Amino acid sequence: MIFKRDPLDRVEELVPKVYAYVAYRIGAGPDAEDVTSECFERALRYRKTYDPKRGEPIGWLIGIARRLIADLPRVEWPDADVDEWGAESDFSESALRSLAVREAVAQLSAREQELVALRYGADLTARQIGRALELSTHSVEVALGRVESRLRTALERRLPVS
């Protein structure tokens, strides 16, 4: 008899990571909560298919969440234009940074946005991302380095130096 590790035995640690990834991809709120719930519902339904040899439970769950997000209808977000909202002095520095980051990430390709969401939304390591996307750890590290460099350059142009 083969014993498999239960992928949901530490669910209290997994739910916040899955939610963070989903919220990073589609925005925080009820929709992200629904996708996260659906992810764990599917995980419960198909938990016997989890194979620990293929990766950690978080990678398996993120894979489920990615498929759920891919099935969502596409919604176009309006471009964030600070001038449209009022003078910069009307906003806190934090709000300006948030808008700048959102705008910079929106300029990335879909693949690059996915890497950012997996790294910073789900807090996955390069190795975990590599397993989820079927890439080598080195490829993920190189791609993340390039993305981070592009974001840094975009943010330096957009944000005032403090």
Secondary structure, DSSP 8 states (H G I E B T S, - for coil): ------TTTTHHHHHHHHHHHHHHHH-SSHHHHHHHHHHHHHHHHTGGG--GGG--HHHHHHHHHHHHHHTS---------HHHH--GGGS-HHHHHHHHHHHHHHTS-HHHHHHHIIIIIS---HHHHHHHHT--HHHHHHHHHHHHHHHHHHHHHHS---
